[in-house]
Amino acid sequence: MKSLDKLLIFRYNIEWKEVEFRVSNIRMAIDPETGEVDEDARIITKEMDEAIVKNKAKNMSIAVDYAMYGQFYWLLYSIQKPLFDGLIDGSTATRLIYLATYMPYNGYRLTFDNNTGIHVGDLNKLLGLDRTNARRFLKKCKDAKLLFVNDDNTIDISKEYFARGKIKPFLCKKERDIIRIYINSVRELYEKSKEENYKALIYLFMLLPYVNKQYNCVCFNPNEEELENIKPMTLQECCDILGYNAKNAYRLRQFLFKIFVGNRPAIVLNRSAIGETVFVNPGVYYAGSRSEEVRILGAFN
Protein backbone atom coordinates (compact mmCIF):
# COMPACT_ATOMS: atom_id res chain seq x y z
CA MET A 1 0.00 0.00 0.00
CA LYS A 2 1.45 3.34 -1.07
CA SER A 3 1.69 6.23 1.37
CA LEU A 4 0.09 9.51 0.25
CA ASP A 5 0.80 13.12 1.18
CA LYS A 6 -2.88 14.05 1.17
CA LEU A 7 -5.92 12.60 2.90
CA LEU A 8 -8.60 11.11 0.70
CA ILE A 9 -12.10 12.54 1.14
CA PHE A 10 -14.91 10.32 -0.09
CA ARG A 11 -18.63 9.82 0.49
CA TYR A 12 -21.00 6.99 1.22
CA ASN A 13 -24.78 6.91 1.13
CA ILE A 14 -25.84 5.13 4.34
CA GLU A 15 -29.55 4.65 5.06
CA TRP A 16 -30.43 7.39 2.55
CA LYS A 17 -28.24 9.91 4.35
CA GLU A 18 -25.04 11.25 2.85
CA VAL A 19 -22.20 11.07 5.39
CA GLU A 20 -18.73 12.48 4.78
CA PHE A 21 -15.68 10.49 5.87
CA ARG A 22 -11.95 10.86 5.60
CA VAL A 23 -9.05 8.45 6.04
CA SER A 24 -7.01 9.65 8.98
CA ASN A 25 -3.77 7.68 8.70
CA ILE A 26 -2.70 9.26 5.38
CA ARG A 27 -3.43 6.14 3.35
CA MET A 28 -6.21 5.54 0.85
CA ALA A 29 -8.95 3.11 1.85
CA ILE A 30 -8.81 1.60 -1.65
CA ASP A 31 -5.63 1.47 -3.75
CA PRO A 32 -6.64 2.99 -7.16
CA GLU A 33 -4.07 0.84 -8.97
CA THR A 34 -4.90 -2.61 -7.55
CA GLY A 35 -8.38 -2.15 -6.08
CA GLU A 36 -7.03 -3.57 -2.80
CA VAL A 37 -8.94 -2.50 0.34
CA ASP A 38 -6.77 -1.14 3.14
CA GLU A 39 -8.31 -2.77 6.21
CA ASP A 40 -6.04 -0.77 8.53
CA ALA A 41 -7.35 2.60 7.40
CA ARG A 42 -9.41 4.34 10.07
CA ILE A 43 -12.47 6.22 8.81
CA ILE A 44 -13.57 9.37 10.63
CA THR A 45 -16.90 11.15 10.30
CA LYS A 46 -17.13 14.86 9.62
CA GLU A 47 -18.32 15.44 13.20
CA MET A 48 -15.31 13.53 14.55
CA ASP A 49 -13.05 15.54 12.26
CA GLU A 50 -14.42 18.79 13.71
CA ALA A 51 -13.76 17.48 17.22
CA ILE A 52 -10.16 16.72 16.24
CA VAL A 53 -9.68 20.27 14.95
CA LYS A 54 -11.19 21.64 18.18
CA ASN A 55 -8.89 19.45 20.27
CA LYS A 56 -5.84 20.65 18.32
CA ALA A 57 -6.90 24.26 18.99
CA LYS A 58 -7.21 23.49 22.70
CA ASN A 59 -3.77 21.88 22.77
CA MET A 60 -2.31 24.96 21.10
CA SER A 61 -4.02 27.17 23.69
CA ILE A 62 -2.61 25.03 26.51
CA ALA A 63 0.87 25.41 25.01
CA VAL A 64 0.50 29.21 24.93
CA ASP A 65 -0.73 29.25 28.55
CA TYR A 66 2.13 26.94 29.55
CA ALA A 67 4.63 29.43 28.13
CA MET A 68 2.94 32.24 30.05
CA TYR A 69 2.08 30.57 33.37
CA GLY A 70 4.43 27.60 33.61
CA GLN A 71 3.81 24.04 34.73
CA PHE A 72 0.43 22.77 35.86
CA TYR A 73 -1.31 19.68 37.17
CA TRP A 74 -4.81 18.41 36.47
CA LEU A 75 -7.55 18.55 39.08
CA LEU A 76 -10.62 16.38 38.51
CA TYR A 77 -13.77 17.87 39.97
CA SER A 78 -17.56 17.86 39.74
CA ILE A 79 -19.37 20.85 38.23
CA GLN A 80 -21.63 22.73 40.68
CA LYS A 81 -20.72 20.46 43.59
CA PRO A 82 -18.49 21.24 46.58
CA LEU A 83 -14.77 20.84 45.90
CA PHE A 84 -13.62 17.22 46.40
CA ASP A 85 -17.33 16.34 46.53
CA GLY A 86 -17.55 17.77 50.05
CA LEU A 87 -15.25 15.14 51.57
CA ILE A 88 -13.16 17.84 53.28
CA ASP A 89 -13.68 21.44 54.37
CA GLY A 90 -12.49 24.45 52.36
CA SER A 91 -9.38 25.09 54.43
CA THR A 92 -8.21 21.49 54.11
CA ALA A 93 -9.01 21.52 50.38
CA THR A 94 -6.90 24.65 49.86
CA ARG A 95 -3.91 23.11 51.65
CA LEU A 96 -4.34 19.93 49.59
CA ILE A 97 -4.41 21.92 46.33
CA TYR A 98 -1.14 23.53 47.39
CA LEU A 99 0.39 20.20 48.45
CA ALA A 100 -0.50 18.73 45.04
CA THR A 101 1.96 21.15 43.41
CA TYR A 102 4.64 18.73 44.66
CA MET A 103 3.39 15.86 42.50
CA PRO A 104 6.04 14.50 40.13
CA TYR A 105 5.36 14.29 36.41
CA ASN A 106 3.36 11.11 35.68
CA GLY A 107 3.53 10.12 39.35
CA TYR A 108 1.60 10.43 42.61
CA ARG A 109 4.25 10.20 45.34
CA LEU A 110 4.86 13.71 46.64
CA THR A 111 8.42 14.98 46.24
CA PHE A 112 10.31 18.19 46.85
CA ASP A 113 11.69 20.02 43.81
CA ASN A 114 15.02 18.23 44.31
CA ASN A 115 13.18 14.89 43.79
CA THR A 116 13.52 13.76 47.41
CA GLY A 117 10.37 12.31 48.92
CA ILE A 118 8.10 14.34 51.18
CA HIS A 119 7.55 12.55 54.50
CA VAL A 120 4.84 12.93 57.11
CA GLY A 121 7.27 14.84 59.33
CA ASP A 122 7.78 17.45 56.58
CA LEU A 123 4.14 18.53 56.39
CA ASN A 124 4.10 21.06 59.20
CA LYS A 125 6.96 23.09 57.76
CA LEU A 126 5.79 22.71 54.17
CA LEU A 127 2.23 23.80 54.95
CA GLY A 128 3.19 26.42 57.53
CA LEU A 129 1.35 24.63 60.35
CA ASP A 130 2.30 23.52 63.82
CA ARG A 131 2.66 19.76 64.27
CA THR A 132 -0.78 19.33 65.84
CA ASN A 133 -2.62 21.00 62.95
CA ALA A 134 -0.43 19.20 60.40
CA ARG A 135 -1.53 15.89 61.95
CA ARG A 136 -5.17 17.00 61.84
CA PHE A 137 -4.82 17.96 58.17
CA LEU A 138 -3.27 14.59 57.32
CA LYS A 139 -5.96 12.66 59.21
CA LYS A 140 -8.76 14.49 57.38
CA CYS A 141 -7.16 13.73 54.01
CA LYS A 142 -6.44 10.10 54.91
CA ASP A 143 -10.01 9.56 56.12
CA ALA A 144 -11.30 11.00 52.84
CA LYS A 145 -8.84 8.80 50.87
CA LEU A 146 -7.19 11.85 49.35
CA LEU A 147 -3.74 11.16 50.83
CA PHE A 148 -2.08 7.80 51.55
CA VAL A 149 0.88 7.23 53.87
CA ASN A 150 3.37 4.53 52.81
CA ASP A 151 5.42 2.25 55.09
CA ASP A 152 8.41 4.59 54.83
CA ASN A 153 6.22 7.61 55.76
CA THR A 154 6.27 9.04 52.24
CA ILE A 155 2.93 10.30 50.95
CA ASP A 156 0.90 9.49 47.83
CA ILE A 157 -1.91 11.72 46.58
CA SER A 158 -5.26 10.49 45.25
CA LYS A 159 -5.35 9.29 41.64
CA GLU A 160 -9.09 9.96 41.59
CA TYR A 161 -8.71 13.73 41.85
CA PHE A 162 -5.17 14.59 40.75
CA ALA A 163 -2.89 13.93 37.80
CA ARG A 164 0.19 15.46 36.27
CA GLY A 165 1.23 14.66 32.74
CA LYS A 166 -0.87 12.16 30.83
CA ILE A 167 -4.33 11.49 32.25
CA LYS A 168 -5.48 7.88 32.27
CA PRO A 169 -8.66 7.52 30.14
CA PHE A 170 -10.67 5.82 32.91
CA LEU A 171 -10.39 9.00 35.00
CA CYS A 172 -12.21 11.10 32.40
CA LYS A 173 -15.70 10.04 33.39
CA LYS A 174 -18.68 11.92 31.99
CA GLU A 175 -19.68 13.21 35.41
CA ARG A 176 -16.21 14.63 36.11
CA ASP A 177 -14.46 17.64 34.64
CA ILE A 178 -10.77 18.52 34.58
CA ILE A 179 -9.04 21.83 35.10
CA ARG A 180 -5.44 23.01 34.94
CA ILE A 181 -4.00 24.23 38.25
CA TYR A 182 -0.89 26.34 37.68
CA ILE A 183 1.88 25.35 40.08
CA ASN A 184 3.82 28.62 40.38
CA SER A 185 0.63 30.65 40.88
CA VAL A 186 -0.76 28.39 43.60
CA ARG A 187 2.56 28.35 45.44
CA GLU A 188 2.81 32.13 45.26
CA LEU A 189 -0.75 32.58 46.52
CA TYR A 190 -0.33 30.11 49.37
CA GLU A 191 3.18 30.98 50.49
CA LYS A 192 2.67 34.72 50.40
CA SER A 193 -0.81 34.75 51.90
CA LYS A 194 -0.88 36.27 55.34
CA GLU A 195 -3.27 34.93 57.94
CA GLU A 196 -5.93 37.51 57.10
CA ASN A 197 -5.70 36.66 53.37
CA TYR A 198 -5.86 32.90 53.78
CA LYS A 199 -9.65 32.89 54.06
CA ALA A 200 -9.87 34.71 50.73
CA LEU A 201 -7.69 32.00 49.20
CA ILE A 202 -10.11 29.36 50.49
CA TYR A 203 -13.00 31.19 48.80
CA LEU A 204 -11.03 31.39 45.54
CA PHE A 205 -10.86 27.58 45.37
CA MET A 206 -14.35 26.96 46.76
CA LEU A 207 -15.72 28.89 43.77
CA LEU A 208 -13.89 26.66 41.28
CA PRO A 209 -16.79 24.22 40.59
CA TYR A 210 -18.97 27.18 39.59
CA VAL A 211 -16.49 28.81 37.21
CA ASN A 212 -17.26 28.71 33.49
CA LYS A 213 -14.81 26.41 31.69
CA GLN A 214 -14.19 28.79 28.79
CA TYR A 215 -14.59 32.29 30.23
CA ASN A 216 -13.48 31.65 33.84
CA CYS A 217 -16.37 33.61 35.33
CA VAL A 218 -18.49 32.48 38.27
CA CYS A 219 -21.88 31.46 36.88
CA PHE A 220 -24.85 29.07 37.04
CA ASN A 221 -23.97 27.25 33.79
CA PRO A 222 -20.20 26.46 33.85
CA ASN A 223 -20.34 24.31 30.70
CA GLU A 224 -21.90 27.02 28.49
CA GLU A 225 -19.53 27.97 25.64
CA GLU A 226 -21.36 31.01 24.23
CA LEU A 227 -20.60 34.17 26.20
CA GLU A 228 -24.03 35.72 25.64
CA ASN A 229 -25.76 32.65 27.13
CA ILE A 230 -23.78 32.60 30.38
CA LYS A 231 -25.78 33.34 33.54
CA PRO A 232 -23.34 35.07 35.89
CA MET A 233 -23.66 34.97 39.67
CA THR A 234 -23.93 38.19 41.63
CA LEU A 235 -21.72 38.68 44.66
CA GLN A 236 -24.74 37.96 46.86
CA GLU A 237 -25.26 34.65 45.04
CA CYS A 238 -21.56 33.84 45.45
CA CYS A 239 -22.09 34.39 49.18
CA ASP A 240 -24.78 31.68 49.18
CA ILE A 241 -22.39 29.24 47.47
CA LEU A 242 -19.63 30.02 49.96
CA GLY A 243 -21.86 29.93 53.01
CA TYR A 244 -21.12 33.61 53.61
CA ASN A 245 -23.68 36.06 54.97
CA ALA A 246 -25.06 37.82 51.89
CA LYS A 247 -25.51 40.99 53.96
CA ASN A 248 -21.72 41.19 54.05
CA ALA A 249 -21.21 40.88 50.28
CA TYR A 250 -19.11 44.05 50.23
CA ARG A 251 -16.80 42.54 52.86
CA LEU A 252 -16.46 39.39 50.72
CA ARG A 253 -15.54 41.61 47.78
CA GLN A 254 -12.82 43.23 49.89
CA PHE A 255 -11.57 39.74 50.84
CA LEU A 256 -11.44 38.33 47.34
CA PHE A 257 -10.14 41.28 45.39
CA LYS A 258 -7.06 41.92 47.48
CA ILE A 259 -5.22 38.69 46.58
CA PHE A 260 -2.72 38.97 43.74
CA VAL A 261 -0.65 36.56 41.66
CA GLY A 262 2.22 37.79 39.49
CA ASN A 263 1.24 41.41 40.32
CA ARG A 264 -2.21 40.80 38.85
CA PRO A 265 -5.44 40.27 40.79
CA ALA A 266 -6.56 36.66 41.26
CA ILE A 267 -10.20 37.75 40.99
CA VAL A 268 -11.85 40.82 39.46
CA LEU A 269 -15.41 42.12 39.21
CA ASN A 270 -15.86 43.61 35.74
CA ARG A 271 -18.76 44.72 33.62
CA SER A 272 -18.88 42.73 30.36
CA ALA A 273 -21.39 41.82 27.65
CA ILE A 274 -23.25 39.65 30.16
CA GLY A 275 -23.35 42.22 32.96
CA GLU A 276 -21.32 42.64 36.13
CA THR A 277 -19.31 39.42 36.37
CA VAL A 278 -16.73 37.85 38.69
CA PHE A 279 -13.75 36.62 36.67
CA VAL A 280 -10.94 34.36 37.95
CA ASN A 281 -7.42 34.92 36.63
CA PRO A 282 -6.69 32.05 34.16
CA GLY A 283 -3.14 32.02 35.49
CA VAL A 284 -4.43 30.37 38.68
CA TYR A 285 -6.72 27.73 37.23
CA TYR A 286 -8.35 27.26 33.83
CA ALA A 287 -10.12 24.51 31.89
CA GLY A 288 -10.77 26.00 28.45
CA SER A 289 -9.08 27.25 25.32
CA ARG A 290 -9.95 30.97 25.27
CA SER A 291 -7.63 32.33 27.92
CA GLU A 292 -6.77 35.39 25.82
CA GLU A 293 -10.45 36.39 25.79
CA VAL A 294 -10.60 35.85 29.55
CA ARG A 295 -7.57 38.09 30.05
CA ILE A 296 -9.29 40.82 28.04
CA LEU A 297 -12.72 40.45 29.67
CA GLY A 298 -11.23 40.40 33.15
CA ALA A 299 -8.59 43.04 32.37
CA PHE A 300 -5.85 40.65 33.54
CA ASN A 301 -3.37 41.79 30.86
Order of alpha helices (4+ residues) and beta strands (2+ residues): beta-beta-beta-alpha-beta-alpha-alpha-alpha-beta-beta-beta-beta-alpha-alpha-alpha-alpha-beta-beta-beta-beta-beta-alpha
